[in-house]
Amino acid sequence: MLIKSQPAILFLTATSLELFAKDLEGQEILTIAKGVIKDVQIKEEEKFKLDVTGFLAKTDVKTKKAILVFGKDVLFEAIIPFSKKDTVEKEAQAFFDNISLDKDLLAKETLANNENVYAFATNRRLYQLVAEAMSAVGWELLAVVAVSIFDVKDNTLIKKEAAEILKKNDLINAGDFLQKNPVKEKVDKVDNQGETEKSSRKSLYFLLLIIPFVLILGFVFVFGSFGLSKISFTLQKPTPTIAPTAAPSPTPTIVSKKKEDIKIQVQNGTGTAGQAKLVKDALLTLGFKTIDTGNADKTDNTDTSVAFSKAIASDTKDEIVNMLKKSFASVASKATDSGAYDVIIITGTSK
């Protein structure tokens, strides 16, 4: 799969589906009702599909293509040491056989480097239903991958991490559940590479004994012979060549505000008594100081919205959004140019 233009990232866990796109300030979040996805199985397929379709239909992004990233709570995972290469295929198969999921629904994928084989599995109905929902509103699913193959520590994702995933096209190709890649093929690739390296070293020593000039060529050859397999988790990024350009006009630097300097307004968007105060109390515990409350123009909001000015750092945005997700059914973030407040929150339906 060659990515020509930047697609979106859809991050699926058992409790939410999050959309990350280049033209979104933060992420848009669909909260999945408790029990719809349980033990990597879908209990209410039609509801799940309709919810995803409605969520994508109301998103306002330019791209209509996405890579689906599975969170750890919708995956089965195992790590098998490559030192056991003679039995690694059997151990991987034993891992897949022990998964308590209908074999017709089991989607399997493996990745290998010189140390380990990483085995992943999931319920193929999860991404089939997402693909059907995407197709219904004109979206295209490009690939399905496990979050564990990327440098993501927890079962959460922020915009910066989503952007980094899109840069790792080799890993996306290697770990795509939509492509068939049996474990034996990947083990053989790593094993064959080791044989190639041994042969290359012998040839190099022979050349060094013949003529001194070969020393220079051999030096280059050695460094070209010890790279990781294409399916290794460590991928080197090429150094970009920067062409000389005219000096750009200076632009103002936006300095992120400290928590105690951030002005926040919380508007009650449902008419539920005390809802804005509850949000204010939660913000105070996070260290924010200046918080005003009031009522929104509309009191029938179902989605909770949070608007951030450019002066709010990404980490602070994520902290506020994650706090709201604990209490509200649906949370969406966007940018604001309001001069009076740095953050404006309009509450919606509670969980």
C-alpha positions, 0 to 999 in steps of 0.5 A: 500500500503506497500512501500518496496523500495523508489519510486520517487515523481511526483509533478503535478501542472497546470504548471509543472510536477516535478520528485524527485528521490533518485539518482537525485541531484535536480529535473527534471522538465517538463513545461506544456504549458499554458492552457493545464490544466485549472480549474482542467480540461485538455484541450489537453489530447493527448498533455499532455499524450505525453509530460509526456511520453517523459519526463519520457522516457528520465529520468535517474533514477533507480526506475520506481515506483512513488507516484503522489502528486497533487499541490493545483491548481489541487485540490478542498479542504474543512475543516469541523469542527468535532464538527458537526459530526452529519452533517459532512457527509452531509456537505462533500457531499454538498461540492463535489456536488457543484464542477463544474466538471463532476461527472464521472470525480470527484475523492473524498477523505477525512481525519479526525482527532479529530478536522476536516474532510478534504475533497479533490477532483480532476479530475480523468483524470489527474492521469489516463493520467499520469498513462497511460503515465507511463505505456507506458515507464515501470513505475508504479503508486503506489498512488495519494495524495494531497500535502495539507495533508503534511507539505508543505506551498506553492504550490511548493516542494523541494527535502527535502519535497519530501523525508519527504513525502515518510516517511509518509506511513500512510498518503499516505495510508489514503489519496490515491485517488486510494483507496475507503474511504468514509467520513462516515467510517472515521468519525465513526473511530474517533467517535468509538475511543472516545468511546473506550477511555472513556471505557478505563478510567473507567476500569483504575479507577476500577483497581486502586481501587483494587490493587496498582500494577495495578497503574503501568499497568494503567499508561501504559494503559492510555498513550496507550489509548489517541493516535490519530486515524490512519488517524490523521495528526500527526503521531509519528515516532518510535525511531530507535534502533542503533546497536553498530558499529565500528567507521567509518573512518573520512570523509571530511566535505563539507562546503556550500559556501556563494553567494558572493564566488560562481563561476558561468558560464552561457553558451548560448546554443541556439545562441539567442543574449543576452540570457546568459547576461539576466541570468547573470543579474537575478543572480546578483539580487539574490546576486551572484557576480562572473558570467562569460558568454560565448557560449556553444559547441552546440547552438540547446539546447531545455532544460536548464541544471544547474549543481551544485558542492557539495559545493552548499547548497540545498536552493541555488540550489532551488533558482537558479532552480526556477529563471530559471523556470520563463524564460525557458520552461524546466529546469533540474539540475544535479551534476558537478565535474568541478573545475573551477566553482561551478555552470554551466548553459547552456540555452535552449528554452525560454518560 
